[in-house]
Amino acid sequence: MKKELKIDIDLMDKFPSQYPNKSYSNYVANKVGLEGFIAVTGMLLPEIIEIGECIFLKENIPMLNGNLKTRFGNDRKTLERYVNLLCLSDFYLLAADEASINEFLLLQQA
């Protein structure tokens, strides 16, 4: 059975901002700037690059300096996981707000 990917609109009830209109489109149109919207879109649709049999986020390629194959052997899955890692607990260090410390909302992001 195919699982549908969606974000339940009732999640907005947990937003600390208590935005009055229960609509993601309306929220983004009124609370998120154009630069933020484009940046999030770029993050959700990142450039990827294939090196050998591995798939990497292009922006993380500088991490490949050194011989990571020596470090991880031929374990492609572990190498990809290491290079493509995004740690949510560190993600909002500079843009922290009330929602970014809400564990429930962070799990929804994950």
C-alpha positions as CSV (number, residue, x, y, z in Angstrom):
1,M,0.0,0.0,0.0
2,K,1.4,3.4,-1.0
3,K,1.6,5.9,1.9
4,E,0.4,9.4,1.0
5,L,2.9,12.2,2.0
6,K,1.1,15.1,3.5
7,I,1.3,17.4,6.4
8,D,-1.9,17.4,8.4
9,I,-3.5,20.9,8.6
10,D,-4.3,20.3,12.3
11,L,-0.5,20.6,12.9
12,M,-1.0,24.4,12.6
13,D,-2.8,24.2,16.0
14,K,0.6,23.5,17.5
15,F,2.3,26.6,16.0
16,P,3.3,29.0,18.8
17,S,2.3,31.9,16.5
18,Q,-1.3,30.8,16.7
19,Y,-1.8,32.0,13.1
20,P,-5.5,32.6,12.8
21,N,-6.1,31.2,9.3
22,K,-5.7,27.4,9.1
23,S,-4.1,27.3,5.6
24,Y,-0.4,26.6,4.8
25,S,-0.6,28.6,1.6
26,N,-2.0,31.6,3.5
27,Y,0.6,31.3,6.3
28,V,3.4,31.2,3.8
29,A,2.0,34.1,1.8
30,N,1.8,36.2,4.9
31,K,4.6,35.0,7.2
32,V,7.4,33.8,5.0
33,G,9.4,36.1,2.8
34,L,10.2,35.3,-0.8
35,E,13.9,34.6,-0.1
36,G,12.9,32.1,2.7
37,F,10.4,30.4,0.4
38,I,13.0,30.0,-2.4
39,A,15.6,28.8,0.1
40,V,13.3,26.1,1.5
41,T,12.3,25.0,-2.0
42,G,16.0,24.7,-2.8
43,M,16.6,22.7,0.3
44,L,13.7,20.3,-0.5
45,L,14.9,19.9,-4.1
46,P,18.7,19.9,-3.6
47,E,21.3,19.4,-6.3
48,I,22.7,15.9,-6.1
49,I,25.8,14.4,-7.7
50,E,26.7,10.8,-8.3
51,I,30.3,9.8,-7.6
52,G,31.0,6.2,-8.3
53,E,28.0,4.4,-7.1
54,C,27.3,7.0,-4.4
55,I,24.7,9.8,-4.4
56,F,25.7,13.0,-2.5
57,L,24.2,16.4,-1.9
58,K,26.3,18.7,-4.1
59,E,26.8,21.3,-1.4
60,N,28.4,18.6,0.8
61,I,31.0,17.6,-1.7
62,P,33.8,19.6,0.1
63,M,33.4,17.0,2.9
64,L,34.8,14.4,0.5
65,N,38.3,15.9,0.9
66,G,40.4,13.1,2.2
67,N,39.8,9.5,1.5
68,L,36.4,8.6,3.1
69,K,36.5,5.3,1.4
70,T,39.4,4.4,3.6
71,R,37.4,5.5,6.7
72,F,34.2,3.6,5.7
73,G,35.6,0.9,3.5
74,N,33.2,0.0,0.7
75,D,30.1,0.6,2.8
76,R,28.3,2.9,0.3
77,K,25.3,3.3,2.6
78,T,27.3,4.5,5.6
79,L,29.4,6.9,3.4
80,E,26.3,8.5,1.9
81,R,24.7,8.8,5.3
82,Y,27.8,10.5,6.7
83,V,28.2,13.0,3.9
84,N,24.5,13.7,3.5
85,L,23.6,14.1,7.2
86,L,21.4,16.9,8.3
87,C,21.2,17.2,12.1
88,L,17.9,18.9,13.1
89,S,19.1,19.7,16.6
90,D,21.8,22.0,15.0
91,F,19.7,23.2,12.1
92,Y,18.1,26.2,13.7
93,L,21.0,27.6,15.7
94,L,20.9,31.1,14.1
95,A,17.2,31.2,13.4
96,A,15.9,29.8,16.7
97,D,12.3,30.7,17.6
98,E,9.7,29.2,19.9
99,A,8.7,26.5,17.3
100,S,12.3,25.4,16.8
101,I,12.6,24.2,20.4
102,N,9.3,22.3,20.3
103,E,10.2,18.6,20.1
104,F,6.9,17.6,18.6
105,L,7.3,20.1,15.7
106,L,10.9,19.0,15.2
107,L,9.7,15.4,14.9
108,Q,7.1,16.5,12.3
109,Q,9.9,18.2,10.3
110,A,11.9,15.0,10.4
